[in-house]
Amino acid sequence: MSHRINPAFRNAIIAALRKRRFEWALEFNGTNYLFVPHQEELNAGGAMAVEAWIYPDTQTEASPIIVTKSATTTTTGQVKAYALDFNGDDAVAELPHDSDVDLENIASLGTSGEFTVELMCYARAYAPSGNVKYVMTKGRGLGGPFHIRILDDGKIQAVVRNKSNTGHGIVSDNQLPLDQWVHLAVTWDDTASATGMKFYINGVKQSAEKPAEDIEVNSEPWYLGYRPDTTSKRYFDGKLAEVRIWDHARSSTQINDNKNQHLDGTETGLLHLWNFTTGSGNVAEDKVSDKDFQLDNVEWASGPGFDPVEVPISAGDGQFVLGLNAMKPYFNVTTASAVRSAIYDPDPTEEDEDPVLVPENQWSHIAGIYDGNWIAIMLNGEILYEEEFAETLSIVSTEDNLIIGGSYVGLIDDVRYWDHGRAPEDIANNADRYLTGGEDGLKAYWRIAEGGGVTTQDRANGFTAFFDDGV
């Protein structure tokens, strides 16, 4: 079998896989690994299955192949975030009115009458002649206290209305770029009198500044993607991500320091954060409080590529581990009451006369299954060991990261992670076939087919795995 070294993958060896069908695999040297930063959606829940093709060298100790790890140190990686996709026709996200999301109340929470609204915007079209497209608004009609809208000349405008029903609007200096992510921020500080309202695009303050006076209040919902009124529903065509509301007027430095960061909701002064990490469903959760947007005809899409951040990685096993112990395959899951294990070892107190071991230096398929009351380990389509439990158990929820490789030595390819206890016959029948990524219940699928780079893509839900050479 030939090996091809790709310098772009640093010290990783990208090897030609089996002579049959697959093109690429990754070779692990006992220190290097792939890691996926913690995402809530990757928690295993009450049932799961995980599988991979492996081509191991001799393993004399326990060597995890796929594992969740509890955090003790950090390395650099990215957090997966999604976006809401609005079709420009009938898609809308609505947040019912509540005093906690009323801008007048928010402004009063800071050191003075202040707030900031931020979001990431990916517009596909400008407004038609004589019309506007609303990105974000509170209320119906022009009397609402807050609007961000795209004009028919391609520029974008932020409007804040005061209690005298005067709308203070700042129009962008230039047209909004289409088909790319743009960061927008509106700041309001009513102690700054004539210059209290500012509008930033990609961290650049627009030349106009407006007065900040007592802000208008209403009991209407917040909307993303349109503004309802009596004449038209001016739907936005594009994607939105990382929507934030702060209790203070953010400075230019603060805006620029965080405009390409994925926040976690613990930041000082952050009152509301809709950063769309779930990737599915009809609700967009507020990560700070419980003020969730309800989605109607809105699709989920890939989000912006945020700057890499320091994420925790290392140490002991977390939710599950699939690996080899002296070449014997094993699978553990951690439940609320115990660590449940499936390992082929008929009598661990005696040396096996004819143990079933994973063969060295040839391709084998390994899988672990847990359905809540049954656990099993499979090798090449056959169940080696299984055990039933008297009660249904749920896997404990953690904030662990997912690791492929680590102390393992050999090749790994075609890693699959399911959200249910997959039937053994389904695993056996599909082990030697490529998946599309759209199969029911497929939580993540790292096919490892890039042939270069420092990441490998999840073809099911976009959970990028990052390479670390372990040095």
C-alpha positions as CSV (number, residue, x, y, z in Angstrom):
1,M,0.0,0.0,0.0
2,S,1.5,3.3,-1.0
3,H,1.7,6.4,1.3
4,R,1.7,10.0,0.1
5,I,2.8,12.8,2.3
6,N,1.1,16.2,2.1
7,P,3.1,19.0,3.7
8,A,-0.1,21.1,4.1
9,F,-1.3,18.6,6.7
10,R,1.8,19.4,8.8
11,N,3.1,16.2,10.3
12,A,0.1,14.1,9.4
13,I,0.5,11.4,6.8
14,I,-2.4,11.2,4.4
15,A,-2.3,7.6,3.2
16,A,-3.9,5.9,0.3
17,L,-6.7,3.8,1.8
18,R,-7.9,0.4,0.7
19,K,-7.2,-0.7,-2.8
20,R,-11.0,-1.2,-3.1
21,R,-12.9,2.0,-2.8
22,F,-11.8,4.7,-0.4
23,E,-9.2,7.2,-1.4
24,W,-7.8,8.7,1.8
25,A,-7.1,8.0,5.4
26,L,-5.2,9.7,8.2
27,E,-2.3,8.0,9.9
28,F,-2.0,8.6,13.7
29,N,1.4,8.3,15.4
30,G,0.3,8.0,19.1
31,T,0.3,11.8,19.8
32,N,-1.5,13.5,16.9
33,Y,-5.3,13.7,16.8
34,L,-8.4,15.3,15.3
35,F,-10.6,17.2,17.7
36,V,-14.1,18.7,17.4
37,P,-14.7,21.5,20.0
38,H,-17.7,20.8,22.3
39,Q,-21.1,21.4,20.8
40,E,-24.3,20.7,22.7
41,E,-25.7,18.9,19.7
42,L,-22.8,16.4,19.8
43,N,-23.9,15.2,23.3
44,A,-24.9,11.5,22.9
45,G,-28.2,11.7,24.8
46,G,-29.9,8.4,25.7
47,A,-28.7,6.3,22.8
48,M,-25.9,6.3,20.2
49,A,-23.7,4.3,17.9
50,V,-20.2,5.1,16.6
51,E,-18.2,3.3,13.9
52,A,-15.0,3.6,11.9
53,W,-12.6,1.8,9.6
54,I,-9.2,1.3,11.2
55,Y,-5.8,-0.1,10.1
56,P,-3.9,-0.4,13.4
57,D,-0.3,-1.0,14.3
58,T,0.3,-3.0,17.4
59,Q,-1.5,-1.5,20.5
60,T,-0.1,-2.8,23.7
61,E,-2.2,-0.5,26.0
62,A,-5.7,1.0,25.9
63,S,-5.8,3.2,22.8
64,P,-9.0,5.2,22.2
65,I,-10.0,5.6,18.5
66,I,-13.0,7.9,19.1
67,V,-13.6,9.4,22.5
68,T,-15.0,12.4,24.3
69,K,-12.5,13.9,26.6
70,S,-13.0,16.0,29.7
71,A,-11.2,19.4,29.5
72,T,-8.0,20.3,31.3
73,T,-5.9,22.2,28.7
74,T,-6.6,24.3,25.6
75,T,-5.8,24.3,22.0
76,T,-7.0,26.4,19.0
77,G,-10.2,25.6,17.1
78,Q,-13.5,26.9,16.0
79,V,-17.0,26.5,17.2
80,K,-19.7,25.5,14.7
81,A,-22.5,28.0,14.4
82,Y,-25.4,28.1,12.0
83,A,-27.4,30.9,10.4
84,L,-31.1,31.5,9.7
85,D,-31.8,31.6,6.0
86,F,-34.7,33.9,4.8
87,N,-36.1,33.3,1.3
88,G,-37.2,36.8,0.6
89,D,-40.8,35.7,0.2
90,D,-42.5,34.4,3.3
91,A,-39.8,33.6,5.9
92,V,-39.9,35.3,9.3
93,A,-38.5,35.0,12.8
94,E,-40.7,36.5,15.6
95,L,-40.0,37.2,19.2
96,P,-43.1,38.2,21.2
97,H,-43.0,41.5,23.1
98,D,-41.6,41.3,26.6
99,S,-40.4,44.0,28.9
100,D,-37.0,42.3,29.0
101,V,-36.5,42.9,25.3
102,D,-37.9,46.5,25.3
103,L,-35.1,48.8,24.3
104,E,-36.1,51.5,26.8
105,N,-35.8,49.0,29.6
106,I,-32.6,47.6,28.2
107,A,-31.1,51.1,28.0
108,S,-32.0,51.8,31.6
109,L,-30.0,48.7,32.7
110,G,-26.6,50.1,31.8
111,T,-24.7,52.9,33.4
112,S,-26.9,55.4,31.5
113,G,-29.4,55.2,28.7
114,E,-27.4,52.9,26.5
115,F,-27.7,49.8,24.3
116,T,-26.0,48.0,21.4
117,V,-27.6,45.8,18.8
118,E,-25.2,43.6,16.7
119,L,-25.7,40.9,14.0
120,M,-24.1,39.2,11.1
121,C,-25.8,39.7,7.7
122,Y,-25.5,37.9,4.4
123,A,-27.7,39.7,1.9
124,R,-28.4,38.2,-1.5
125,A,-30.4,41.1,-3.0
126,Y,-31.1,44.8,-2.5
127,A,-34.6,46.1,-2.2
128,P,-36.6,46.7,-5.4
129,S,-37.1,50.2,-6.6
130,G,-39.2,52.3,-4.2
131,N,-39.1,49.7,-1.5
132,V,-37.0,48.4,1.4
133,K,-36.1,45.1,2.9
134,Y,-36.1,44.7,6.6
135,V,-33.3,42.8,8.3
136,M,-34.4,43.4,11.9
137,T,-37.2,45.5,13.4
138,K,-39.3,46.0,16.5
139,G,-42.9,46.7,15.7
140,R,-45.1,47.3,12.8
141,G,-44.9,50.3,10.4
142,L,-42.6,53.3,10.7
143,G,-43.6,54.0,14.3
144,G,-41.5,51.2,15.7
145,P,-38.5,52.1,17.8
146,F,-35.8,50.2,15.9
147,H,-35.1,49.1,12.3
148,I,-32.2,47.9,10.2
149,R,-33.2,47.8,6.6
150,I,-31.7,47.6,3.1
151,L,-32.6,50.4,0.7
152,D,-33.3,50.2,-3.0
153,D,-29.9,51.9,-3.8
154,G,-28.1,49.0,-2.1
155,K,-27.2,51.0,1.0
156,I,-28.3,49.9,4.5
157,Q,-29.9,52.1,7.1
158,A,-30.3,51.9,10.9
159,V,-33.2,53.8,12.5
160,V,-34.0,54.5,16.1
161,R,-37.1,56.4,16.9
162,N,-37.6,58.6,20.0
163,K,-40.7,59.4,22.1
164,S,-41.3,62.5,20.0
165,N,-41.9,60.1,17.1
166,T,-38.7,61.4,15.3
167,G,-36.8,58.7,13.5
168,H,-33.0,59.1,13.6
169,G,-31.6,57.2,10.7
170,I,-28.0,56.6,9.6
171,V,-27.4,55.4,6.1
172,S,-24.3,53.5,5.2
173,D,-21.5,55.3,3.4
174,N,-21.4,52.7,0.7
175,Q,-23.5,49.9,-0.7
176,L,-23.9,46.7,1.4
177,P,-21.8,43.9,-0.2
178,L,-23.9,41.0,-1.5
179,D,-23.2,37.4,-1.1
180,Q,-20.8,37.8,1.8
181,W,-21.0,38.1,5.6
182,V,-21.1,41.6,6.9
183,H,-21.1,42.6,10.6
184,L,-23.6,45.3,11.6
185,A,-23.7,47.2,14.9
186,V,-25.9,50.0,16.2
187,T,-24.9,51.8,19.4
188,W,-27.1,54.2,21.4
189,D,-26.0,56.5,24.3
190,D,-28.4,59.2,25.3
191,T,-25.7,60.9,27.5
192,A,-23.8,61.8,24.3
193,S,-26.5,64.2,23.0
194,A,-26.0,65.0,19.4
195,T,-23.6,62.1,18.7
196,G,-25.2,59.4,20.8
197,M,-26.3,57.1,17.9
198,K,-23.6,55.4,15.8
199,F,-23.7,52.7,13.0
200,Y,-20.8,50.4,12.3
201,I,-20.3,48.1,9.3
202,N,-17.5,45.5,9.6
203,G,-16.2,47.5,12.6
204,V,-16.0,50.8,10.6
205,K,-18.1,53.7,12.0
206,Q,-20.2,55.3,9.3
207,S,-19.6,59.0,8.9
208,A,-23.1,60.1,10.0
209,E,-23.9,60.3,13.7
210,K,-27.4,61.1,15.1
211,P,-28.8,62.4,18.4
212,A,-29.7,59.8,21.1
213,E,-32.9,60.9,23.0
214,D,-35.5,59.0,25.0
215,I,-36.3,56.0,22.9
216,E,-39.8,55.1,21.8
217,V,-41.5,52.1,23.4
218,N,-44.2,49.8,22.0
219,S,-45.7,46.4,22.7
220,E,-45.0,44.9,19.3
221,P,-42.8,41.8,18.6
222,W,-39.2,41.8,17.4
223,Y,-38.9,40.5,13.8
224,L,-36.0,39.1,11.9
225,G,-36.3,39.1,8.1
226,Y,-39.3,41.4,7.6
227,R,-41.6,44.1,8.9
228,P,-45.3,43.6,8.9
229,D,-47.5,46.6,7.9
230,T,-50.6,47.4,6.1
231,T,-49.0,47.9,2.7
232,S,-46.4,45.2,2.3
233,K,-44.3,42.6,4.0
234,R,-40.8,43.6,3.1
235,Y,-39.0,40.3,3.3
236,F,-35.3,40.0,3.6
237,D,-33.4,37.7,1.1
238,G,-30.3,36.3,2.8
239,K,-28.9,34.9,6.0
240,L,-28.6,36.2,9.6
241,A,-26.3,35.0,12.4
242,E,-25.0,35.9,15.9
243,V,-27.6,38.4,16.9
244,R,-26.7,40.2,20.1
245,I,-28.3,42.9,22.4
246,W,-26.1,44.6,25.0
247,D,-27.0,46.8,28.0
248,H,-24.4,49.4,27.0
249,A,-23.0,51.3,24.0
250,R,-20.1,49.2,22.8
251,S,-16.9,51.1,21.9
252,S,-15.3,50.8,18.5
253,T,-12.6,48.7,20.1
254,Q,-15.1,46.3,21.7
255,I,-17.0,45.9,18.5
256,N,-13.9,45.1,16.4
257,D,-12.5,42.8,19.0
258,N,-15.6,40.6,19.0
259,K,-17.2,41.1,15.5
260,N,-15.7,37.8,14.3
261,Q,-16.0,35.9,17.5
262,H,-18.6,33.3,18.5
263,L,-19.8,34.3,21.9
264,D,-21.0,31.9,24.6
265,G,-23.5,34.2,26.5
266,T,-21.3,34.8,29.6
267,E,-19.9,38.1,28.4
268,T,-20.4,41.1,30.7
269,G,-23.4,43.2,29.7
270,L,-24.7,40.8,27.1
271,L,-28.4,40.5,27.7
272,H,-29.5,38.5,24.7
273,L,-27.6,36.2,22.3
274,W,-29.2,34.3,19.4
275,N,-26.2,32.5,17.9
276,F,-28.1,29.6,16.3
277,T,-26.0,26.7,17.4
278,T,-28.8,24.1,17.3
279,G,-28.9,23.9,13.5
280,S,-32.5,22.6,13.3
281,G,-36.1,23.1,14.6
282,N,-38.6,25.9,14.7
283,V,-37.1,27.9,17.6
284,A,-33.9,30.0,17.7
285,E,-32.8,29.9,21.3
286,D,-31.6,32.9,23.3
287,K,-28.4,31.7,25.0
288,V,-28.5,34.2,27.8
289,S,-32.2,34.2,28.8
290,D,-35.4,32.5,27.5
291,K,-36.4,35.0,24.9
292,D,-36.6,32.7,21.9
293,F,-37.5,33.5,18.3
294,Q,-40.2,31.4,16.7
295,L,-39.4,30.5,13.1
296,D,-41.8,30.4,10.2
297,N,-40.6,29.1,6.8
298,V,-37.0,29.9,7.9
299,E,-34.3,27.4,6.9
300,W,-31.1,26.6,8.7
301,A,-27.9,27.2,6.9
302,S,-24.1,27.3,7.4
303,G,-23.0,30.3,9.4
304,P,-20.0,32.6,9.1
305,G,-16.5,31.4,9.7
306,F,-15.6,32.8,13.1
307,D,-12.1,33.4,14.2
308,P,-10.4,30.5,15.9
309,V,-10.6,30.5,19.7
310,E,-9.0,28.7,22.5
311,V,-11.0,25.6,23.3
312,P,-10.5,23.0,26.1
313,I,-9.1,19.6,25.2
314,S,-7.4,16.7,27.0
315,A,-7.5,14.4,29.9
316,G,-10.0,11.6,30.9
317,D,-12.7,9.9,29.0
318,G,-16.1,11.5,29.0
319,Q,-19.4,10.3,27.5
320,F,-18.1,7.5,25.4
321,V,-14.9,5.8,24.1
322,L,-14.5,3.3,21.3
323,G,-11.0,1.8,21.1
324,L,-8.5,-1.0,21.4
325,N,-7.1,-2.5,24.6
326,A,-4.1,-4.6,23.6
327,M,-5.8,-5.1,20.2
328,K,-9.1,-6.2,21.8
329,P,-12.0,-3.8,20.7
330,Y,-13.9,-2.1,23.5
331,F,-16.7,0.4,23.9
332,N,-17.6,2.4,27.1
333,V,-20.4,4.8,27.8
334,T,-20.7,6.9,31.0
335,T,-24.2,6.9,32.4
336,A,-25.5,8.7,35.5
337,S,-25.0,5.6,37.6
338,A,-21.9,3.9,36.1
339,V,-19.5,3.4,33.3
340,R,-21.1,0.7,31.0
341,S,-18.6,-1.4,29.1
342,A,-18.6,-3.7,26.2
343,I,-15.2,-5.5,25.7
344,Y,-14.5,-8.9,24.3
345,D,-12.7,-10.7,27.1
346,P,-14.6,-13.8,28.2
347,D,-12.5,-14.3,31.3
348,P,-10.2,-11.4,32.1
349,T,-8.6,-13.4,35.0
350,E,-7.3,-16.0,32.5
351,E,-5.3,-15.8,29.3
352,D,-7.7,-16.4,26.4
353,E,-6.8,-19.5,24.4
354,D,-8.2,-18.1,21.2
355,P,-8.9,-14.4,21.8
356,V,-10.6,-12.3,19.1
357,L,-8.2,-9.5,18.3
358,V,-8.3,-6.8,15.7
359,P,-5.6,-7.8,13.2
360,E,-2.6,-5.6,12.7
361,N,-1.8,-3.8,9.5
362,Q,-5.0,-4.6,7.7
363,W,-8.4,-2.8,7.4
364,S,-11.1,-3.7,9.9
365,H,-14.4,-2.1,10.7
366,I,-15.2,-1.5,14.4
367,A,-18.5,-0.2,15.9
368,G,-20.0,0.4,19.4
369,I,-23.8,0.6,20.0
370,Y,-25.8,1.7,23.0
371,D,-29.6,2.0,22.8
372,G,-30.3,2.9,26.5
373,N,-30.6,-0.6,27.8
374,W,-28.3,-2.6,25.7
375,I,-24.6,-2.2,24.7
376,A,-22.5,-4.0,22.1
377,I,-19.2,-4.0,20.4
378,M,-18.9,-5.1,16.7
379,L,-16.0,-6.1,14.6
380,N,-16.3,-6.6,10.8
381,G,-20.1,-6.9,10.9
382,E,-20.2,-9.4,13.8
383,I,-21.2,-8.8,17.4
384,L,-18.3,-9.8,19.7
385,Y,-19.9,-8.9,23.0
386,E,-23.3,-7.6,24.1
387,E,-25.0,-7.0,27.5
388,E,-28.5,-6.0,28.5
389,F,-29.5,-3.8,31.5
390,A,-32.6,-4.1,33.6
391,E,-33.4,-0.4,33.2
392,T,-33.1,2.3,30.6
393,L,-30.1,4.5,31.3
394,S,-29.2,7.9,29.8
395,I,-25.7,8.9,28.9
396,V,-24.6,11.8,31.1
397,S,-24.5,15.3,29.5
398,T,-21.0,16.8,29.4
399,E,-19.1,19.7,27.8
400,D,-16.4,17.4,26.5
401,N,-14.7,17.6,23.1
402,L,-14.7,14.8,20.6
403,I,-11.3,13.3,19.8
404,I,-10.3,11.0,16.9
405,G,-6.9,9.4,17.4
406,G,-4.6,10.5,20.3
407,S,-2.7,7.5,21.7
408,Y,-3.8,5.3,18.9
409,V,-1.2,4.3,16.2
410,G,-2.4,3.5,12.7
411,L,-4.8,4.6,10.1
412,I,-8.4,5.8,10.7
413,D,-11.1,6.5,8.0
414,D,-14.8,7.0,7.5
415,V,-15.9,7.9,11.1
416,R,-19.7,7.8,11.7
417,Y,-21.6,9.0,14.8
418,W,-25.3,8.2,15.1
419,D,-28.0,9.6,17.5
420,H,-29.6,6.2,18.1
421,G,-28.6,2.7,18.9
422,R,-28.2,1.6,15.3
423,A,-29.2,-1.9,14.4
424,P,-26.3,-4.3,14.0
425,E,-27.5,-5.4,10.6
426,D,-27.6,-1.8,9.4
427,I,-24.1,-1.2,10.5
428,A,-22.9,-4.5,8.8
429,N,-24.8,-3.8,5.6
430,N,-23.5,-0.3,5.1
431,A,-20.0,-0.4,6.6
432,D,-18.3,-0.7,3.1
433,R,-20.5,2.0,1.5
434,Y,-20.0,5.7,1.4
435,L,-22.8,7.7,3.0
436,T,-24.2,11.0,1.7
437,G,-24.4,12.7,5.1
438,G,-28.2,13.0,4.9
439,E,-29.1,9.6,6.4
440,D,-31.7,9.7,9.2
441,G,-30.1,9.9,12.6
442,L,-26.6,10.5,11.3
443,K,-25.2,13.0,13.9
444,A,-21.8,13.4,12.2
445,Y,-19.8,11.9,9.4
446,W,-16.1,12.5,8.9
447,R,-15.3,10.8,5.6
448,I,-11.7,12.1,5.7
449,A,-11.5,12.6,1.9
450,E,-10.0,16.0,1.6
451,G,-6.4,14.9,0.8
452,G,-4.9,18.0,2.4
453,G,-5.4,21.0,4.7
454,V,-5.7,21.1,8.5
455,T,-9.3,20.2,8.9
456,T,-11.7,17.5,7.9
457,Q,-15.4,18.2,7.3
458,D,-18.4,16.6,8.8
459,R,-20.8,15.8,5.9
460,A,-23.9,15.4,8.1
461,N,-24.1,18.6,10.2
462,G,-21.0,20.6,9.6
463,F,-19.0,19.8,12.8
464,T,-15.5,20.5,11.5
465,A,-12.6,18.4,13.0
466,F,-9.3,20.2,13.5
467,F,-5.9,18.5,13.2
468,D,-3.4,18.8,16.0
469,D,0.0,17.2,15.6
470,G,0.3,16.6,19.3
471,V,3.7,18.3,19.6
